[in-house]
Amino acid sequence: MSDEVLTEVSDGVAVITINRPEARNAVNGAVARGIAKAVEELDASKDAQVLILTGAGGTFSAGMDLKGFLAGDSPSFEDRGFGGIVERPPVKPIIAAVEGYALAGGFELVLACDLVVASEAAKFGLPEVRRSLVAGAGGLLRLPKRIPYHLAMEIALTGEHYPAARLHQAGLVNQLVPAGESLTAARDLAARIGLGGPLALTATKRVIAESGDWDSAEAFRRQAQIITPVFTSADAREGALAFAEKRQPVWRGE
């Protein structure tokens, strides 16, 4: 794993940290490759049920490394896209823990996550238009689905910075916490999520993430294709047995 992306796994929670504080955690090729590799390994591992993405040094990410961009360094990775995540997020639930700035591609990394915990001092924005660029790493596609249309349009067209409190009010941020406490709060949220069975968690995420494009006539059929293996799993039997025996379940991910 590159020193520019650090991974730590503890108690079923994996923390992926963009480690370029001297560059405000701007995303270059090494970061994209590091995040992609971490996500692929963690999705395949039984040691982590929930992932957290954060940035070192009090900043989430200022977006694409423009110096690297000018030098021809791609901040994307194969079919996973920008930052190694925006076009193919992890199968497992992932939380963004945001301190400081989450701008441009940094905001798009946040939008690729399933939940957001942000510091009260955090600021979000899509300033690409002010550099005659376009937020093409999911910002324009995902933002209008997460917050009201007119607010999404304002954020994208003005390129201005928006406080976490406003996006919390709009429903994009799940939890607003004091400065410096986003990772701790994200760990707590991840621990609560991690009480669920791993197969059920990934199936639940998949149905919510994919069903927005499903035709109503086929929605239940498509859902059944995803959730039926969960109901027939050993973990489903363990969940019922643990409930009957008044004990905590022991998940095997099978």
ABEGO torsion letter per residue (X at the ends): XBAABBBBBBGGBBBBBBBBAAAGGBBBAAAAAAAAAAAAAAAABAABABBBBBBBGGBABAEBBAAAAAAGBBABBEAAEBGGAAABBBABBBBBBBBEBBBEAAAAAAAABABBBBBAABBBBBAAAAAGBBBAAGAAAAAAAABBAAAAAAAAAAGBBBBAAAAAAAGABABBBBBGAAAAAAAAAAAAAAABBAAAAAAAAAAAAAAAABBAAAAAAAAAAAAAAAAABAAAAAAAAAAAAGBBBBBAGX
